[in-house]
Amino acid sequence: MAGLACADRLAEDGVAVRLFDKGRGPGGRMSTRRVETSAGTASFDHGAQYFTVRDPLFRDQVDAWAAAGVVVPWPEAGADAWIGNPAMNAPIRHMATAHQVDFQHHVHGLQRDSAGWWVRLDTGMEGPFDAAIVALPSEQAASILGLHDLAMARVAMTARSQPCWTAMIAFDEPVDLPVDHVSGGGILSWAARNSAKPGRDGPEAWVVQANGAWSAARLEESPHVIGPLLLDALGQMTGGAGLPPVAHLTAHRWRFAMTRGTDNGALWNDHIRLGACGDWLLGPRVELAWLSGRMLGARVAQDMTLPLAESG
Ligand SMILES: Cc1cc2nc3c(=O)[nH]c(=O)nc-3n(C[C@H](O)[C@H](O)[C@H](O)COP(=O)(O)OP(=O)(O)OC[C@H]3O[C@@H](n4cnc5c(N)ncnc54)[C@H](O)[C@@H]3O)c2cc1C
């Protein structure tokens, strides 16, 4: 979200952008996973569950996404709760169509020489680029930034994240709960009937997320151990009614799920033209990731439209 929001803002000023993302497809922490199960193709928004809108600029963006059909309200979760349509990653997929994005490209580092910035990938170096922007969770950003700007890396190191173990569970029949989502309760921070969100189809599918403390204490545990524990925790919510037969169960470890955040907004070193954006520069919400990217894009566009000698 932050990287593409930054790219969108830069494109408004005519700055060409290239993005590299290690993911198989668009989403990051707004990803959706589709799984073939004995009950049909189940879909799970296993990261962010919904997002809210407070900033007027983001409100305009969400209105534009709604007009394009890639987000819809989810009134069940709150008066101002929005979700991607037909999956959480839909707005990211939509934004990515406007840019050159290379998925399945793991960035191992950045290098800088007299020609500019180079991106180190499994397949070799890509570049040179006039500027480089790091839009990763803070812990991953810190190691890439550290070689070039220690002050930026230090900010990234202060914005620690909490992990989140998430189970994706499909059932042969509906779970006997009178509601489609539950917040808190025992070891869980959240459980939602993903298949009941607007725009979804497929079999009964639940996303079950453990709270930060429980997830942190079991961070290195195997997903095969965690999955049944989260299934059990969901079962306890049915108050003895029990769960129907399970068609699919996997657990995903979000190592850097929810950032504590900082109040920097975005970071930009105009001498070496290196920047950073992401939720960790504001707070742990989709809207704040978008705002951070947008802020950085505006700042970088100012410098990129000047000849190098005048910048900084
Ligand atoms: C379980 C969970 C629940 C959440 N619930 C909510 C919620 O209900 N509401 C809400 O508003 N927010 C929620 N959030 C937070 C929200 O998802 C994030 O704040 C937001 O999506 C962060 O966007 P970002 O662009 O900063 O980072 P990310 O989405 O993490 O994007 C970073 C990108 O960098 C890529 N990447 C990482 N390392 C590399 C590398 N070395 N090379 C190349 N690419 C790399 C990743 O693939 C990813 O696409 C939740 C997050 C999680 C994990």
PDBQT file of the ligand as one rigid body, heavy atoms in Angstrom, charges set to zero:
ROOT
HETATM    1  C1  LIG A 401      -2.814  -9.838  10.676  1.00  0.00    +0.000 C 
HETATM    2  C2  LIG A 401      -2.968  -8.380  10.374  1.00  0.00    +0.000 A 
HETATM    3  C3  LIG A 401      -4.154  -7.730  10.655  1.00  0.00    +0.000 A 
HETATM    4  C4  LIG A 401      -4.311  -6.378  10.365  1.00  0.00    +0.000 A 
HETATM    5  N1  LIG A 401      -5.511  -5.781  10.562  1.00  0.00    +0.000 NA
HETATM    6  C5  LIG A 401      -5.699  -4.508  10.151  1.00  0.00    +0.000 A 
HETATM    7  C6  LIG A 401      -6.986  -3.927  10.164  1.00  0.00    +0.000 A 
HETATM    8  O1  LIG A 401      -7.975  -4.587  10.511  1.00  0.00    +0.000 OA
HETATM    9  N2  LIG A 401      -7.115  -2.637   9.764  1.00  0.00    +0.000 N 
HETATM   10  C7  LIG A 401      -6.053  -1.898   9.303  1.00  0.00    +0.000 A 
HETATM   11  O2  LIG A 401      -6.222  -0.726   8.916  1.00  0.00    +0.000 OA
HETATM   12  N3  LIG A 401      -4.821  -2.445   9.253  1.00  0.00    +0.000 NA
HETATM   13  C8  LIG A 401      -4.629  -3.720   9.661  1.00  0.00    +0.000 A 
HETATM   14  N4  LIG A 401      -3.390  -4.291   9.576  1.00  0.00    +0.000 N 
HETATM   15  C9  LIG A 401      -2.243  -3.430   9.221  1.00  0.00    +0.000 C 
HETATM   16  C10 LIG A 401      -2.170  -3.147   7.719  1.00  0.00    +0.000 C 
HETATM   17  O3  LIG A 401      -2.267  -4.355   7.010  1.00  0.00    +0.000 OA
HETATM   18  C11 LIG A 401      -0.830  -2.487   7.457  1.00  0.00    +0.000 C 
HETATM   19  O4  LIG A 401      -0.714  -1.324   8.261  1.00  0.00    +0.000 OA
HETATM   20  C12 LIG A 401      -0.622  -2.049   5.988  1.00  0.00    +0.000 C 
HETATM   21  O5  LIG A 401      -1.136  -2.994   5.081  1.00  0.00    +0.000 OA
HETATM   22  C13 LIG A 401       0.866  -1.842   5.788  1.00  0.00    +0.000 C 
HETATM   23  O6  LIG A 401       1.151  -1.473   4.469  1.00  0.00    +0.000 OA
HETATM   24  P1  LIG A 401       2.664  -1.200   4.048  1.00  0.00    +0.000 P 
HETATM   25  O7  LIG A 401       2.655  -0.835   2.615  1.00  0.00    +0.000 OA
HETATM   26  O8  LIG A 401       3.272  -0.248   5.017  1.00  0.00    +0.000 OA
HETATM   27  O9  LIG A 401       3.419  -2.593   4.284  1.00  0.00    +0.000 OA
HETATM   28  P2  LIG A 401       3.216  -4.026   3.607  1.00  0.00    +0.000 P 
HETATM   29  O10 LIG A 401       1.804  -4.260   3.239  1.00  0.00    +0.000 OA
HETATM   30  O11 LIG A 401       3.855  -4.996   4.533  1.00  0.00    +0.000 OA
HETATM   31  O12 LIG A 401       4.065  -3.925   2.266  1.00  0.00    +0.000 OA
HETATM   32  C14 LIG A 401       5.424  -4.226   2.202  1.00  0.00    +0.000 C 
HETATM   33  C15 LIG A 401       5.700  -4.961   0.907  1.00  0.00    +0.000 C 
HETATM   34  O13 LIG A 401       7.095  -5.214   0.847  1.00  0.00    +0.000 OA
HETATM   35  C16 LIG A 401       7.305  -6.495   0.280  1.00  0.00    +0.000 C 
HETATM   36  N5  LIG A 401       8.631  -6.937   0.738  1.00  0.00    +0.000 N 
HETATM   37  C17 LIG A 401       9.039  -7.207   2.005  1.00  0.00    +0.000 A 
HETATM   38  N6  LIG A 401      10.356  -7.513   2.024  1.00  0.00    +0.000 NA
HETATM   39  C18 LIG A 401      10.782  -7.422   0.726  1.00  0.00    +0.000 A 
HETATM   40  C19 LIG A 401      12.045  -7.597   0.091  1.00  0.00    +0.000 A 
HETATM   41  N7  LIG A 401      13.154  -7.904   0.776  1.00  0.00    +0.000 N 
HETATM   42  N8  LIG A 401      12.113  -7.459  -1.261  1.00  0.00    +0.000 NA
HETATM   43  C20 LIG A 401      11.006  -7.124  -1.977  1.00  0.00    +0.000 A 
HETATM   44  N9  LIG A 401       9.781  -6.919  -1.420  1.00  0.00    +0.000 NA
HETATM   45  C21 LIG A 401       9.690  -7.068  -0.089  1.00  0.00    +0.000 A 
HETATM   46  C22 LIG A 401       6.153  -7.340   0.790  1.00  0.00    +0.000 C 
HETATM   47  O14 LIG A 401       5.903  -8.424  -0.081  1.00  0.00    +0.000 OA
HETATM   48  C23 LIG A 401       5.002  -6.314   0.792  1.00  0.00    +0.000 C 
HETATM   49  O15 LIG A 401       4.260  -6.356  -0.417  1.00  0.00    +0.000 OA
HETATM   50  C24 LIG A 401      -3.226  -5.645   9.822  1.00  0.00    +0.000 A 
HETATM   51  C25 LIG A 401      -2.040  -6.314   9.523  1.00  0.00    +0.000 A 
HETATM   52  C26 LIG A 401      -1.917  -7.664   9.765  1.00  0.00    +0.000 A 
HETATM   53  C27 LIG A 401      -0.663  -8.371   9.372  1.00  0.00    +0.000 C 
ENDROOT
TORSDOF 0
